[in-house]
Amino acid sequence: MSSIKVDRDDPGNTEIERDPLNFLKHAREMPHKRDSQERRIDFKEIYTPSDTGDSANQAARCLDCGNPYCEWKCPLHNYIPNWLEQVAQQNYQQAAELMYQTNPLPEICGRVCPQDRLCEQACTLNTGFGAVTIGAIEKNITDRAIANKWRPDLGELPVSNKKIAIVGAGPAGLACADQLARNGIKAVVYDRYPEIGGLLTFGIPSFKLEKDVMVKRRKFLEDIGVEFKLNTVIGESISFDQLQSDYDSVFLAMGTYTSVKARLPGIESDGVIRALDYLIGNVNHQQGYQMPDYSFYDLKNKNVIVIGGGDTAMDCVRTAIRQGAQSVSCVYRRDQQSMPGSPREVANAKEEGVNFIFNLAPTEITVGDEQQVTGLKAEKTYQQTDEQTGKNKLFTEENSEQLLEADIIITAFGFKASPADWFASSGIKLKKSGLVEMLPTENINLDYSQQTSAKGIFAGGDMVRGADLVVTAIAEGIQAANEIMDYIAD
């Protein structure tokens, strides 16, 4: 790999010096993070853009492992060492082109992927020297490419007369559309919301993903031939039968939008808010979208408790802080090491003033006059390893119940399937959970992992696998596009 030395008197004079010990000369450095007291009062992204020289030096730390663990840990199997080499040599356009070969949304993944649980966790240097800052470099380089209006060269592509309908403009749908467009096939994306992105736009707060990023991605996709039909509900604005008639194949990427409900006394009381309702309502308010189904919850001066330990819970606690809540606590039934969310997000939340209470299991939501929330009852827990299975089991301590006062309680227990009414009549089979079942029949090509039980209808992302990572949804969107291209070629 290369160590970059930039002549400050002559920025164009760049010396490239190859040195396998760059990881010792350059410590791991994340982009500058805005001060917590500054960022807790706005919804801007917390990391500032990196200087290209800084990105180059960080990329030069890569060991270029013969068997790149980072690449295999990534669900997209991005060519990480290859584009790090290009960044190290300050070949930024080449790096962006390499990123785009495997990832149609690299600027998104650079922001919201839990790299500390995926590629960076697998980095060889993570054993003591600090992983290469893969996510930050990915974000920086693709932001620059998009700002410079970079587009792939599609001039030599043969134009197909086939058309594919995509239902859902979230990461799986966008990935599928991009892959089809790059192969000369017309993709038309339908979505019920006023902007593309799905939960990227409406669920993830702006301090992690500013919304103009999605606007730029929409322009990019439109420039390469993708068409969007927004504010369109399939089954209302247009029937699914009509889609099947008008298009050669259909890809369903409708996500999971139904919040998991806890069987907790008081859960239906005033002042209990579901995480997704809270987050979408906040984005709706900030962006001025007309979405009457999602109310805006202003938590200024409120004492807020968020129950849950995933990334959605972190989005909620950090949003409440920015709304000026009097206090914000996150209650999780296990210890911090067991939290399913990104450790980086937990650290950011702590810096911004969130109080974490671990090993506490909710038992009841208490209410006062007019069934308004007054607090949360919870019992202390402890974990113990089962000698037979080797798994940690959770137990509650006797006589350990305590009361935490609260004006607002946000429940972040995850999401489950949101199947449409027209699935059954279209022959799309479901599991008991409501997720789409990939059930081959005599009419289905067994090699198609993303095809549903209905011929010519493919599906992917959360509506198939359940609530999961953005990057896994992207991977399934790409896979579905490849299978669709094979299907329509028959």
C-alpha positions in Angstrom: 0.0 0.0 0.0 1.0 3.6 -0.3 1.8 6.4 2.1 0.7 9.7 0.7 3.0 12.7 1.1 1.3 15.9 -0.1 3.5 19.0 -0.9 1.4 21.8 0.7 3.2 24.4 -1.5 2.3 22.4 -4.6 -0.8 20.3 -4.0 -0.4 18.7 -7.5 3.0 17.3 -6.5 2.2 14.1 -4.8 4.8 11.5 -3.9 3.7 7.9 -3.5 5.9 5.9 -1.3 5.1 2.2 -0.8 5.6 1.1 2.8 4.0 -2.0 4.4 4.4 -0.5 7.8 2.0 2.5 7.2 -0.4 1.1 9.8 2.4 2.0 12.4 3.1 5.4 11.0 -0.5 6.5 10.7 -2.8 5.6 13.6 -6.5 4.9 13.0 -8.3 8.3 12.8 -12.0 8.7 12.2 -13.2 11.9 10.6 -13.6 14.8 13.0 -16.7 14.5 15.1 -18.6 17.7 16.0 -18.6 18.5 19.7 -21.5 16.7 21.5 -22.9 20.0 22.9 -23.0 21.4 19.4 -24.5 18.4 17.6 -27.2 17.6 20.3 -29.1 20.7 19.3 -29.4 20.0 15.5 -30.0 17.2 13.1 -26.9 17.6 10.9 -24.6 14.7 10.4 -22.1 14.4 13.3 -19.0 13.7 11.2 -17.4 16.4 9.0 -16.0 15.6 5.5 -12.5 14.3 5.5 -9.6 15.9 3.6 -8.6 13.7 0.6 -5.1 13.5 2.0 -6.4 12.2 5.3 -8.5 9.6 3.5 -5.4 8.6 1.4 -3.2 8.1 4.5 -6.0 6.1 6.3 -6.4 4.0 3.2 -2.7 3.4 3.0 -2.9 1.6 6.4 -4.5 -1.4 4.7 -2.3 -4.5 4.7 -3.8 -5.8 1.5 -4.3 -9.2 3.1 -4.1 -12.2 0.7 -7.5 -13.4 2.0 -9.3 -10.1 2.7 -11.5 -10.8 5.7 -13.2 -7.4 5.3 -14.4 -8.3 1.9 -15.9 -11.6 2.9 -17.5 -10.1 6.0 -19.3 -7.6 3.8 -22.7 -9.0 2.6 -21.9 -7.3 -0.8 -18.3 -8.6 -0.9 -17.1 -5.1 -1.9 -13.6 -4.9 -3.4 -12.4 -3.1 -0.3 -8.6 -3.6 -0.5 -8.7 -2.8 -4.2 -10.5 0.6 -3.8 -8.4 1.4 -0.7 -5.3 1.0 -2.9 -6.8 3.5 -5.4 -7.6 6.0 -2.6 -4.1 5.6 -1.2 -2.8 6.6 -4.6 -5.3 9.4 -4.8 -7.1 7.9 -7.8 -10.5 8.9 -6.4 -12.5 8.4 -9.6 -11.1 4.9 -10.0 -11.9 4.2 -6.4 -15.5 5.4 -6.8 -15.9 3.2 -9.9 -14.7 0.1 -8.1 -17.1 0.8 -5.2 -20.0 1.2 -7.6 -19.2 -2.2 -9.2 -20.5 -4.1 -6.2 -22.5 -1.5 -4.3 -25.2 0.8 -5.9 -25.6 2.8 -2.7 -22.0 3.3 -1.3 -22.6 6.8 0.1 -25.5 5.3 2.1 -23.6 2.3 3.4 -20.7 4.5 4.3 -23.1 6.3 6.7 -25.4 3.7 8.1 -23.7 0.3 7.9 -22.5 -1.0 11.2 -18.9 -1.3 10.0 -17.8 -2.0 13.6 -19.8 -5.3 13.3 -18.9 -6.1 9.7 -15.9 -5.1 7.5 -14.0 -3.1 10.2 -14.5 -5.7 12.8 -13.0 -8.3 10.4 -10.0 -6.1 9.5 -6.7 -7.7 10.5 -5.5 -4.5 12.1 -8.5 -4.6 14.4 -6.5 -7.0 16.7 -4.5 -4.2 18.2 -3.7 -1.4 15.8 -7.1 -0.1 14.9 -9.1 -1.2 11.9 -8.9 0.8 8.6 -11.6 3.4 8.6 -13.4 1.7 5.7 -16.8 3.2 6.1 -15.6 6.8 6.4 -13.4 6.4 3.3 -16.3 4.9 1.4 -18.6 7.8 2.3 -16.0 10.5 1.6 -15.0 9.2 -1.9 -18.6 8.6 -3.1 -19.8 11.9 -1.8 -17.0 13.6 -3.9 -17.9 11.5 -7.0 -21.6 12.4 -6.8 -20.7 16.1 -6.1 -18.6 16.0 -9.3 -21.6 14.5 -11.1 -19.9 11.2 -11.9 -22.1 8.7 -13.7 -21.2 5.3 -15.1 -20.7 5.1 -18.9 -23.8 3.3 -20.2 -23.4 4.4 -23.8 -22.5 1.1 -25.3 -25.4 -0.8 -23.6 -27.9 -2.5 -25.9 -31.4 -1.2 -25.0 -33.9 -3.8 -24.0 -37.6 -3.6 -24.7 -38.4 -5.3 -21.4 -39.8 -3.4 -18.4 -39.7 -4.3 -14.8 -41.9 -2.9 -12.0 -40.4 -2.5 -8.6 -42.7 -2.0 -5.6 -40.8 -0.2 -2.8 -38.1 2.5 -3.1 -36.1 1.3 -0.1 -32.6 -0.1 -0.4 -33.6 -3.4 -1.9 -35.8 -1.7 -4.5 -33.2 0.9 -5.4 -30.4 -1.7 -5.7 -32.6 -3.8 -8.0 -33.5 -0.8 -10.2 -29.8 0.3 -10.4 -28.7 -3.2 -11.5 -31.4 -3.4 -14.1 -30.6 0.1 -15.5 -26.9 -0.7 -15.7 -27.9 -3.6 -18.0 -30.2 -1.6 -20.3 -33.5 -2.7 -18.8 -36.2 -0.2 -17.9 -37.0 -0.2 -14.2 -40.1 1.7 -12.9 -40.2 2.0 -9.1 -43.5 2.5 -7.2 -43.6 3.8 -3.6 -46.3 5.0 -1.3 -44.1 7.8 0.2 -43.4 11.2 -1.3 -39.6 10.6 -1.6 -37.4 7.6 -2.3 -35.4 5.7 0.3 -38.0 3.9 2.4 -36.6 3.8 6.0 -33.4 5.4 4.7 -35.4 8.6 4.3 -38.2 8.2 6.8 -36.8 6.0 9.6 -33.1 7.0 9.9 -32.6 10.4 11.4 -30.8 13.2 9.6 -27.9 13.2 12.0 -26.9 9.8 10.5 -28.1 10.4 7.0 -29.0 13.9 5.8 -31.9 13.8 3.4 -30.2 15.6 0.6 -28.1 12.5 0.2 -31.2 10.6 -0.9 -32.2 13.4 -3.2 -28.9 13.2 -5.0 -29.2 9.5 -5.3 -32.6 9.9 -6.9 -31.1 12.3 -9.5 -28.3 9.7 -10.1 -30.8 6.9 -10.7 -33.1 9.0 -12.9 -30.0 10.0 -15.0 -29.3 6.4 -15.7 -32.9 5.7 -16.7 -34.8 4.7 -13.6 -38.3 6.0 -13.4 -40.1 6.7 -10.1 -43.8 6.8 -9.4 -44.2 8.1 -5.8 -47.2 8.7 -3.7 -48.6 5.6 -5.3 -50.2 2.8 -3.3 -50.4 -0.6 -5.1 -53.9 -1.9 -4.6 -55.3 1.6 -4.4 -53.7 3.9 -7.0 -53.1 1.0 -9.3 -54.0 -2.7 -9.0 -51.3 -5.4 -8.8 -53.0 -7.2 -11.7 -52.4 -4.1 -13.8 -48.7 -4.2 -12.9 -48.5 -7.8 -13.9 -50.1 -7.0 -17.2 -48.0 -3.9 -17.9 -44.6 -5.3 -17.0 -42.5 -8.4 -17.8 -41.7 -9.1 -14.2 -42.2 -7.6 -10.7 -39.9 -7.2 -7.8 -41.4 -6.6 -4.3 -39.3 -4.7 -1.8 -41.9 -3.4 0.6 -39.9 -3.7 3.8 -41.3 -4.3 7.3 -43.3 -1.5 8.8 -45.4 -3.1 11.6 -43.9 -2.5 15.0 -43.6 -5.4 17.4 -45.9 -5.0 20.3 -44.9 -6.0 23.9 -47.3 -7.7 26.2 -46.8 -5.1 28.8 -49.5 -3.8 31.1 -50.2 -0.1 30.2 -48.8 -0.4 26.7 -51.9 1.3 25.2 -51.7 4.3 27.5 -51.3 7.9 26.3 -47.7 8.8 26.2 -46.5 5.4 24.8 -45.1 5.8 21.3 -43.9 3.2 18.9 -40.4 3.9 17.6 -41.2 4.0 13.9 -44.2 6.3 14.4 -42.0 8.6 16.3 -39.1 8.6 13.8 -41.2 9.0 10.7 -43.3 11.7 12.3 -40.2 13.6 13.1 -38.8 13.4 9.5 -42.2 14.3 8.1 -42.2 17.4 10.3 -38.7 18.4 9.4 -39.1 17.9 5.6 -42.6 19.3 5.4 -44.0 16.1 3.8 -47.8 15.7 3.9 -48.1 12.3 5.6 -51.2 12.5 7.8 -50.8 8.9 9.1 -47.7 10.0 11.1 -48.1 12.5 13.8 -45.3 14.7 15.1 -44.3 14.1 18.7 -42.5 17.1 20.3 -40.7 15.8 23.4 -39.3 19.1 24.5 -39.0 19.3 28.4 -40.3 15.7 28.6 -38.8 12.9 30.7 -38.3 10.1 28.1 -37.6 6.4 28.4 -36.8 4.3 25.4 -37.1 0.5 25.8 -34.8 -1.5 23.5 -31.2 -2.0 22.6 -30.9 -1.9 18.8 -30.0 0.8 16.4 -33.6 2.0 16.2 -33.6 2.6 19.9 -30.4 4.6 19.5 -32.1 6.7 16.8 -34.9 7.4 19.2 -32.8 8.4 22.2 -30.6 10.7 20.1 -33.7 12.3 18.4 -35.3 13.0 21.8 -32.1 14.7 22.9 -32.2 17.0 19.9 -35.8 17.8 20.5 -34.8 19.2 23.9 -36.1 16.5 26.2 -35.5 17.1 29.9 -34.0 13.6 30.3 -33.6 10.6 28.1 -32.9 7.1 29.4 -32.5 3.9 27.4 -33.6 0.7 29.3 -32.2 -2.6 28.1 -32.8 -6.0 29.8 -29.3 -7.3 29.2 -25.8 -5.9 29.6 -24.2 -3.5 27.2 -22.1 -6.2 25.5 -25.3 -8.0 24.6 -26.9 -5.0 22.8 -27.8 -5.8 19.2 -27.1 -2.2 18.0 -23.8 -0.7 16.9 -21.4 0.0 19.7 -20.5 3.2 17.9 -24.0 4.4 18.1 -24.2 3.7 21.8 -21.0 5.7 22.3 -22.4 8.6 20.3 -25.6 8.5 22.4 -23.7 8.6 25.7 -21.6 11.6 24.5 -24.9 13.4 23.7 -26.3 12.9 27.2 -28.4 9.7 27.1 -28.5 7.7 30.3 -28.2 4.0 29.8 -29.8 1.5 32.3 -28.7 -2.1 31.7 -30.0 -5.3 33.2 -33.4 -4.0 33.7 -36.5 -5.8 32.4 -39.8 -3.8 32.1 -42.8 -5.3 33.9 -45.5 -2.5 33.7 -46.1 1.0 32.4 -47.7 3.0 35.1 -50.4 5.6 34.4 -52.1 8.4 36.2 -55.1 10.6 35.5 -56.7 10.0 32.1 -54.5 7.0 31.5 -51.4 9.2 30.9 -48.0 7.6 31.4 -46.3 8.3 34.7 -43.4 5.8 34.7 -42.0 2.3 34.0 -41.8 -0.5 36.5 -38.9 -2.9 35.9 -37.0 -5.7 37.6 -33.2 -6.2 37.8 -31.9 -9.1 35.6 -28.7 -11.2 35.5 -27.3 -13.6 32.9 -26.1 -17.1 33.6 -24.6 -19.6 31.2 -26.5 -22.8 30.7 -24.0 -25.6 31.2 -25.8 -27.9 28.6 -26.3 -25.4 25.8 -23.6 -22.9 26.6 -26.0 -20.1 26.0 -26.6 -17.1 28.3 -30.0 -17.2 30.0 -31.7 -14.2 31.5 -33.1 -14.3 35.0 -34.8 -11.7 37.2 -33.8 -10.9 40.7 -36.5 -11.5 43.4 -37.9 -8.4 45.1 -35.9 -6.1 42.7 -38.7 -4.1 41.1 -38.2 -0.4 40.8 -40.1 2.5 39.4 -38.6 4.9 36.8 -40.5 8.1 36.3 -41.4 9.2 32.8 -43.7 11.4 30.8 -43.1 9.5 27.5 -42.1 5.9 26.8 -40.9 4.9 23.3 -41.0 1.2 22.5 -38.3 0.0 20.1 -38.8 -3.8 20.0 -38.3 -4.2 16.3 -40.5 -4.7 13.3 -42.4 -7.5 11.7 -44.0 -8.1 8.3 -46.6 -5.9 6.7 -48.1 -8.1 4.0 -50.5 -6.5 1.5 -54.1 -7.6 1.0 -53.4 -8.5 -2.6 -50.7 -11.1 -1.8 -53.1 -14.0 -1.5 -55.0 -13.3 -4.7 -51.7 -13.0 -6.6 -50.4 -16.4 -5.4 -47.7 -15.0 -3.1 -47.4 -17.4 -0.2 -46.5 -16.2 3.3 -44.9 -17.8 6.4 -46.8 -17.8 9.7 -44.8 -14.7 10.6 -46.2 -12.8 7.5 -42.9 -12.8 5.7 -42.9 -13.8 2.1 -42.1 -17.5 1.6 -39.8 -18.5 -1.2 -41.7 -21.7 -2.0 -40.7 -23.3 -5.3 -43.4 -25.0 -7.4 -43.3 -26.9 -10.7 -43.4 -23.5 -12.4 -40.5 -22.0 -10.6 -36.8 -22.2 -11.5 -35.2 -23.7 -8.5 -32.1 -21.7 -9.1 -33.9 -18.4 -8.3 -33.5 -17.7 -4.6 -35.4 -14.5 -4.8 -38.5 -15.7 -6.7 -41.8 -16.1 -4.8 -44.3 -18.9 -5.2 -45.9 -16.8 -8.0 -44.2 -17.1 -11.3 -42.5 -13.9 -12.4 -42.8 -12.2 -9.1 -39.6 -11.8 -7.1 -39.1 -10.4 -3.6 -36.2 -9.4 -1.4 -35.1 -7.4 1.6 -36.9 -7.2 5.0 -40.2 -8.5 3.7 -38.5 -11.8 3.0 -35.8 -12.1 5.8 -37.3 -9.9 8.5 -35.9 -6.6 9.7 -32.2 -6.6 8.9 -29.4 -4.4 7.8 -29.5 -2.0 4.9 -26.6 -3.8 3.2 -28.3 -7.2 3.2 -31.3 -5.6 1.6 -29.1 -4.2 -1.1 -27.5 -7.6 -1.7 -30.9 -9.2 -2.2 -32.0 -6.4 -4.6 -28.9 -7.0 -6.7 -29.5 -10.8 -6.6 -33.1 -10.4 -7.6 -32.2 -8.2 -10.5 -29.7 -10.8 -11.8 -32.4 -13.5 -11.5 -35.0 -11.3 -13.2 -32.7 -10.7 -16.1 -32.2 -14.4 -16.5 -36.0 -15.0 -16.2 -37.0 -12.4 -18.9 -34.3 -13.7 -21.2 -36.0 -17.1 -21.5 
